[in-house]
Amino acid sequence: MSLRFQDFETLAEFHFALSRVVYQLRLCGEEVTDNDCLFKTYSTFHPEDLLSKHIYIERGSTTYNDLISCLTVIENDKVLKKSSEMKYPEEIDQDESKAAVSNAIDGQAGLSI
């Protein structure tokens, strides 16, 4: 099985999977370095994120934890941006809203108390 960053929906899922593999390798006596983790992450970025890859390298992310911290901030920013761009349904006409409430109170909306 190949572990690729682009195959995970969230950074946390990828980080957990990679950490589990690294832990198992270390239990078997393999030496796994930060550079190994950095390379694995960089080499399996989604093609859309290649520019980001170069930014992280130029920025000097020398440890895997530094990279994960940067990616977490970016992922959170994307989530905030996406949630702020959500479109809300158009406002309901006040008369329509009052009628719906009145019908519910009178038991006409199929509700009974």
N, C-alpha and C positions, 0 to 999 in steps of 0.2 A: 504494500500500500504506500502510495506517495502522499506526503504531507505538503499541501500547498496553501499558502496564505489566501490566495484568491478563491479557494473553495469554501471558506468559512464566511458566515454572515457577519460575525462581529469579531473584533479584535480579541475579546475575552475568550471566545471559543478557540481561536487559533493559539493563543498564549497557553491556555490550559492543555491543549493537545500536544504542543511542542514541549511544554514543561514535563508532561507525563513521559514522553519519549526520552527526553534528556535524562530524567530520573532513572528510567529503566536501563538506559545505556550505562549510566554511571554505576548502577548496581552490578552490572556485568563486567565492570572494570574498564570500560571505555573512557577515554578522556574527551570530554566535550567542552569546548571553550566558548566564550562570548562571541568570538569571531565566527565560529561554526553556526551559532544561532543567528547572528547578523546575516551571514551569507545565505542561510536557509530562508530567512524572511525576505531579504532583498531579491533573491533569485526567483521567488515565487509570487511576487507582487502581481496584481492584475495589470494588464497593459495600460489601463487608464491611469494607473498610479506611478508610471515610470518617471515622470517629472518629479514627483514627491521623493522617489528613491534617490535621485541625484541631489535634491535639496538636503536630505538627511545625511548623505555622504559628505557633502560640502560643509554642512553644519558641524560635522565632526562627532556624530553619534558613535562613540567608540565602545559603548557597552550596549548589550541587549536591553537592559533596563531603561537606558536613555531613549532608545528607539521606541520602546513600548510606551514610555511616558509621552513622547511627541505624538505618536499615533493615537493614543487615548484622547489627547486634547483635540486633535483633528476630528476624530470620530464623534466626540461629543459636540463639537461645533457643527458638524454636518447634521446631527440629529436635531439640534436646536434650530438650525436654519430650516430644515424640512418641516418641523412642527410650526414654525412661525409663518410658513408659506401656505399652511393648510387653508383651504377655502371653507368658510362656514356657510351653512344654508341661509338663504335669504330670510329676512325677518318675516314672521307670520303676521298677517293683518290682525290688529287688535280686536276687531269685531269677531273674526273667525276664532281667535283664541278664547275670547269671553264666551262665545257660544259653545265651544267644546267643553269648557269648564262647567258651564251651566247644565249642559246635557249630562255630564258625568255626575253632577250633584243630584240631578233629578232622576237618575237611573236610566236615562235614555240611551246611554252609550254601551248598553249591554252589560253594565256593571250593576250588581246588586249588593246591598249591604245587609 
